[in-house]
Amino acid sequence: MARSVLIVGDSLSGGLPHLGFPWQLRRVNPGWEYLVSARGGDTLSGIGSRLRELLHAKAYDVAVIEGGGNDIFLPYLARRGGIWSYFARAMISRGRKPAEDLTAFRSLLEGIMQSARAGAETVAVATIPCLGEDLASPLNAKRALYNVAIREAALACGALLIDFGAKYEEILAAKESPGTYLLDHFRDVFLDTFLALTPQRALALSEGRGLSLTIDGLHPNPRGAIVLAGIADAALRSLP
C-alpha cells in the first residue's frame, strides 16, 4: 500500500542522493510519497519544531523523527577546543540547541512524538547510527545511552522504532580494526561534499580513512546509506 511519509532530521536525512537514506528509500518504494526536511547540525529541539510546523500544514501517514546525534556531538565539539569550539558555539547560537542532559532529551522526544500524533497516523523514531566508527569510544558509549532512551520512549509512546544504531553496531563490531577517523580536520566539514560527489569517490574517501559505513565517522557513505534505507524500509513495511 502506498503511503505518505514525512522525514524530519539532521544531515543524515539530507545530502547527496547516494549519501542520504531517504533517496534510497525512494528507489525501493517509488510509489510512496516522501517529504524530507533535513537541516545540517540540527538538534532534537529544532527537529521537533519543524515537525510540528509541517504536520500542521499537512497530514501524513507516517512521520519519521531522525536525530539526536547532534545533541551529543555539538557539546563534544564545544569541548574539543580551537576552531571546533568556535564552530560548535556558532551552531548553537544559530538555534541548534542541544538537550541539557539525557533526562531532558527523553522528555523532549516523548513530547514531540505525542504532539506528532495530531498530524500523522504513525509516528516513527530512529536511533542514532554512530558517532565515529570506533564503538569503544566515549562518544559511542554516550550514544548507546541515548539510544536506550530512544527505544524506551518509542515503546512508551507506541511509536514505530527504526533501529539504525543496532544494525550499525552489528556491522561495525564485526570489523577487526575499526576506523578511528572522526572529522579529524576542520576543512573536512566543507570539502567532503565535493570529495564525495559520486558513489565511487565517496567510497574511496571512506576507504582512505579506514571507514566502513561513513565518509567521516558520522555521515553515511553509499554503503551506509543503503543499510539505513534497508532498516527504515523494513520498519515501514511492517506497518499494517
C-alpha positions as CSV (number, residue, x, y, z in Angstrom):
1,M,0.0,0.0,0.0
2,A,1.4,3.4,-0.9
3,R,2.0,5.7,2.0
4,S,2.8,9.4,2.5
5,V,6.0,9.7,4.7
6,L,7.4,12.8,6.3
7,I,11.1,12.5,7.4
8,V,12.4,15.3,9.6
9,G,16.0,15.1,10.7
10,D,19.6,16.4,10.6
11,S,22.2,15.9,7.9
12,L,21.8,12.1,7.9
13,S,18.5,12.7,6.2
14,G,19.9,15.1,3.7
15,G,22.9,15.5,1.4
16,L,23.7,14.0,-2.0
17,P,21.3,11.2,-3.2
18,H,23.9,8.5,-2.8
19,L,24.7,9.6,0.8
20,G,21.2,10.0,2.1
21,F,18.9,7.2,3.2
22,P,15.6,8.9,2.1
23,W,16.8,9.0,-1.5
24,Q,17.5,5.2,-1.3
25,L,14.0,4.7,0.2
26,R,12.6,6.5,-2.9
27,R,14.3,3.9,-5.1
28,V,12.9,0.9,-3.3
29,N,9.4,2.4,-2.9
30,P,9.0,4.7,-5.8
31,G,5.2,4.7,-5.4
32,W,5.3,6.2,-1.9
33,E,5.2,9.9,-1.3
34,Y,8.1,11.4,0.6
35,L,8.8,14.8,2.0
36,V,12.2,15.3,3.6
37,S,13.1,18.2,5.8
38,A,16.8,17.9,6.7
39,R,18.9,20.6,8.4
40,G,22.6,20.0,9.0
41,G,23.7,20.2,12.6
42,D,20.1,20.3,13.9
43,T,19.3,19.0,17.3
44,L,16.2,17.3,18.6
45,S,14.6,20.6,19.6
46,G,14.8,22.1,16.1
47,I,13.7,18.8,14.6
48,G,10.6,18.8,16.8
49,S,9.7,22.4,15.9
50,R,10.0,21.7,12.2
51,L,8.0,18.5,12.5
52,R,5.1,20.3,14.3
53,E,5.0,23.0,11.6
54,L,5.0,20.6,8.7
55,L,2.3,18.4,10.3
56,H,0.2,21.5,11.0
57,A,0.3,22.2,7.2
58,K,-0.4,18.7,6.0
59,A,-1.2,15.3,7.5
60,Y,0.9,12.2,6.6
61,D,0.5,8.5,7.1
62,V,3.9,8.3,8.8
63,A,6.1,10.9,10.4
64,V,9.7,9.9,10.9
65,I,11.9,11.6,13.6
66,E,15.6,11.2,12.8
67,G,18.1,13.0,15.1
68,G,19.7,13.2,18.4
69,G,23.3,12.8,17.4
70,N,24.0,16.5,17.4
71,D,22.6,16.8,21.0
72,I,25.7,14.7,21.9
73,F,28.1,15.8,19.2
74,L,27.8,19.6,19.4
75,P,28.7,19.7,23.2
76,Y,31.7,17.4,22.4
77,L,32.9,19.8,19.7
78,A,32.5,22.7,22.1
79,R,34.9,20.9,24.4
80,R,37.3,19.9,21.6
81,G,39.0,23.3,21.6
82,G,40.3,25.7,18.9
83,I,38.2,26.3,15.8
84,W,35.9,23.3,16.7
85,S,34.7,25.1,19.8
86,Y,34.0,28.3,17.9
87,F,32.2,26.3,15.2
88,A,30.0,24.5,17.8
89,R,29.2,27.7,19.7
90,A,28.2,29.4,16.4
91,M,25.9,26.5,15.5
92,I,24.3,26.6,19.0
93,S,23.8,30.3,18.8
94,R,22.0,29.9,15.5
95,G,19.4,27.7,17.0
96,R,20.9,24.2,17.2
97,K,20.3,23.9,20.9
98,P,21.3,20.6,22.5
99,A,19.2,19.0,25.2
100,E,20.7,19.7,28.6
101,D,21.0,16.0,29.6
102,L,19.7,12.5,28.9
103,T,16.5,13.1,31.0
104,A,15.7,16.3,29.2
105,F,16.4,14.6,25.8
106,R,13.9,11.8,26.6
107,S,11.3,14.1,27.9
108,L,11.6,16.3,24.8
109,L,11.4,13.3,22.5
110,E,8.3,12.0,24.1
111,G,6.6,15.4,23.8
112,I,7.5,15.6,20.1
113,M,6.1,12.1,19.5
114,Q,2.9,12.8,21.4
115,S,2.3,16.1,19.5
116,A,3.1,14.5,16.2
117,R,0.1,12.2,16.5
118,A,-2.2,15.1,15.7
119,G,-0.9,15.1,12.1
120,A,0.3,11.5,11.5
121,E,-1.3,8.2,11.7
122,T,2.0,6.6,12.7
123,V,5.0,8.2,14.4
124,A,8.4,6.6,13.9
125,V,11.7,7.4,15.5
126,A,15.2,6.4,14.5
127,T,18.1,5.6,16.8
128,I,21.5,7.2,16.3
129,P,23.7,5.1,13.9
130,C,27.2,6.0,15.2
131,L,29.4,8.9,16.4
132,G,32.6,7.6,14.9
133,E,33.1,4.0,13.9
134,D,35.0,3.0,17.0
135,L,32.3,1.6,19.2
136,A,34.6,1.6,22.2
137,S,34.9,5.4,22.2
138,P,33.3,7.6,25.0
139,L,31.1,9.3,22.4
140,N,29.6,5.9,21.3
141,A,29.2,4.9,24.9
142,K,27.1,8.1,25.4
143,R,25.3,7.4,22.2
144,A,24.3,4.0,23.4
145,L,22.7,5.5,26.5
146,Y,20.7,7.9,24.3
147,N,19.6,5.1,22.1
148,V,18.3,3.2,25.1
149,A,16.3,6.3,25.9
150,I,15.0,6.5,22.3
151,R,13.9,2.8,22.4
152,E,12.2,3.2,25.7
153,A,10.5,6.4,24.6
154,A,9.2,4.8,21.4
155,L,7.8,1.9,23.4
156,A,6.2,4.2,26.0
157,C,4.6,6.3,23.2
158,G,3.6,3.5,20.9
159,A,5.9,4.7,18.2
160,L,7.5,2.7,15.4
161,L,11.2,2.1,16.1
162,I,13.7,2.4,13.2
163,D,16.8,0.9,14.9
164,F,19.7,2.3,12.9
165,G,22.0,2.0,15.9
166,A,21.6,-1.7,16.4
167,K,22.4,-2.6,12.8
168,Y,25.4,-0.3,12.5
169,E,26.7,-1.8,15.7
170,E,26.3,-5.3,14.4
171,I,28.3,-4.4,11.2
172,L,31.0,-2.3,12.9
173,A,31.5,-4.9,15.7
174,A,32.5,-7.5,13.1
175,K,35.4,-5.3,11.8
176,E,38.7,-6.3,13.4
177,S,40.2,-2.8,13.3
178,P,37.6,-0.1,13.5
179,G,38.3,3.2,11.9
180,T,39.1,6.0,14.3
181,Y,38.7,8.9,11.9
182,L,36.1,11.4,13.2
183,L,36.2,14.8,11.4
184,D,40.0,14.9,12.1
185,H,40.4,18.2,10.1
186,F,38.1,21.2,10.2
187,R,38.4,21.6,6.4
188,D,36.6,18.3,6.0
189,V,33.3,19.9,7.1
190,F,33.3,21.9,3.8
191,L,35.4,19.8,1.5
192,D,33.9,16.4,1.9
193,T,30.8,17.2,-0.1
194,F,33.0,17.9,-3.1
195,L,35.3,14.9,-2.4
196,A,32.3,12.6,-2.3
197,L,30.3,13.8,-5.4
198,T,29.9,10.3,-6.8
199,P,29.4,6.9,-5.2
200,Q,32.9,5.8,-6.3
201,R,34.6,8.9,-4.9
202,A,32.6,8.7,-1.6
203,L,33.7,5.0,-1.1
204,A,37.3,5.9,-2.0
205,L,37.2,8.7,0.6
206,S,35.9,6.2,3.2
207,E,38.5,3.6,2.4
208,G,41.3,6.1,2.6
209,R,40.2,6.9,6.1
210,G,39.8,3.3,7.2
211,L,36.0,3.6,7.4
212,S,33.3,1.1,6.5
213,L,29.9,2.9,6.6
214,T,30.6,6.6,6.8
215,I,32.8,9.1,5.0
216,D,33.9,10.9,8.1
217,G,32.7,8.9,11.1
218,L,29.3,10.5,11.1
219,H,27.7,10.8,7.6
220,P,26.9,7.6,5.7
221,N,28.8,6.6,2.6
222,P,26.8,4.8,-0.2
223,R,27.1,1.5,1.7
224,G,25.9,3.1,4.9
225,A,23.0,4.9,3.2
226,I,21.8,1.6,1.7
227,V,22.0,0.0,5.2
228,L,20.0,2.8,6.8
229,A,17.4,2.7,3.9
230,G,17.0,-1.0,4.3
231,I,16.3,-0.7,8.1
232,A,13.8,2.1,7.5
233,D,12.1,0.2,4.7
234,A,11.7,-2.9,6.8
235,A,10.2,-0.9,9.6
236,L,7.8,1.0,7.3
237,R,6.7,-2.2,5.6
238,S,5.9,-3.8,8.9
239,L,3.0,-1.4,9.3
240,P,-0.4,-2.9,8.7
